Amino acid sequence: MTLESLRNSIDTIDDQLLSLLNQRMELVRQVGELKRSSNTVIYRPEREKQIIDRLQQMNDGLMNRSAIEAIFLEIFAVSRNLELPERVAFLGPEGSFTHQAAESRFGAMSAYMALPTIRSVFESVETGRVRFGVVPIENNQEGVVLETIDLLLEKDLSIAAEAQIPVHFTFASQADNLASITHIYSKDIAFRQCSKFLKDSFEGLQAELIPVESTSRAAKLAALEPNTAAVCSHIAAKLFDVPILFDNIEDSDLNRTRFLILAKNFKNQPSGSDKTTLIAKLANTESPGVLAEFLQEFNARKINLTKIESRPLREGATFRYWFLIECEGHSDEPALQEILNHHAAEVKLLGSYVRVA
Ligand SMILES: O=C(O)C(=O)C[C@]1(C(=O)O)C=C[C@@H](O)C=C1
């Protein structure tokens, strides 16, 4: 086959794809009308998961799960925009890993707002300025983001979904050889996580490591100043148009960050593979066994606890705690319902949502 005839065949398929996508969007428009008349939510992560799972199972071609996911998440984002444009706030700046996580859920077509603090993301969802907010909750090498955990207690928001992204760093610079680089910008944590690459590549060279407040800022500086470089995310290097000299320079390729997608009064239907997050403020934790007995209720019902984090209650001069608890399953399942009912006065449900492996 010639290049021209292959391209002609591709054009024919693209025509069909576009026509099918338009037919799909017409149905989505009708779904949007139904949802508006019954006042139900547009974003249905459990339905999106169902679609991707089904497509992956019946698929026998070259597309793998990541490819199916990448394309369909964009289709869902366009669909949701058609049903009702929804704004998404994320912990900025633009090009941050949280931006990347937000795009992994809401696609490139959604309307995004970069905000300077985790608190401002919570507040913009709380006041209804945006429908969804994306914040980091933990990194598997560095631990939890305390500000997010504390705001989950302070604010009355739901968790609509979670996202996990592998944290890859790139080395970006306009310089054409490493010896001409005098300054390398990044966040201190990124320097720490890429220390092996930096040590090996700059042994005997003069480059100075300059910590700045974000890896996006580092990329911006590397775009403005010749003979400098940035250790930053892929998305930031592309955003500021700094050539990527090396990709995946982190010491551990197991480095992942988990993000929460927050919304107001949000409830997902069970998807068959869910996770639930709760806040427990147990009475009388000074008495022996109160916490152990509470946790035992999960064990007795074979509910797997996946996380427990204690934080100070900040009530008077005491050492008392509240707990952020995560477990497998959905709050509509009878076993979890029982625990929620037993402890109705002490436990607040933040949400059940599709579990990311
Ligand atoms: O099925 C729905 O509820 C839809 O709104 C349609 C659709 C889709 O494009 O398939 C769009 C948005 C939802 O998050 C899930 C699915």
The ligand as an SDF file (V2000), in Angstrom:
LIG
                    3D

 16 16  0  0  0  0  0  0  0  0999 V2000
  -24.5600    8.4120   31.0720 O   0  0  0  0  0  0  0  0  0  0  0  0
  -24.5700    9.5640   31.5000 C   0  0  0  0  0  0  0  0  0  0  0  0
  -25.0430    9.8430   32.6520 O   0  0  0  0  0  0  0  0  0  0  0  0
  -24.0340   10.6740   30.6940 C   0  0  0  0  0  0  0  0  0  0  0  0
  -24.1780   11.8160   31.0840 O   0  0  0  0  0  0  0  0  0  0  0  0
  -23.2440   10.3610   29.4630 C   0  0  0  0  0  0  0  0  0  0  0  0
  -21.7410   10.2850   29.7120 C   0  0  0  0  0  0  0  0  0  0  0  0
  -21.1070    9.7730   28.4040 C   0  0  0  0  0  0  0  0  0  0  0  0
  -20.5670   10.5800   27.6510 O   0  0  0  0  0  0  0  0  0  0  0  0
  -21.2230    8.5660   28.1580 O   0  0  0  0  0  0  0  0  0  0  0  0
  -21.2400   11.6450   30.0560 C   0  0  0  0  0  0  0  0  0  0  0  0
  -20.9670   12.0520   31.3500 C   0  0  0  0  0  0  0  0  0  0  0  0
  -21.0500   11.1540   32.5040 C   0  0  0  0  0  0  0  0  0  0  0  0
  -19.9840   11.3840   33.3950 O   0  0  0  0  0  0  0  0  0  0  0  0
  -21.1340    9.7360   32.1090 C   0  0  0  0  0  0  0  0  0  0  0  0
  -21.4350    9.3420   30.8260 C   0  0  0  0  0  0  0  0  0  0  0  0
  1  2  2  0
  2  3  1  0
  2  4  1  0
  4  5  2  0
  4  6  1  0
  6  7  1  0
  7  8  1  0
  7 11  1  0
  7 16  1  0
  8  9  2  0
  8 10  1  0
 11 12  2  0
 12 13  1  0
 13 14  1  0
 13 15  1  0
 15 16  2  0
M  END
$$$$
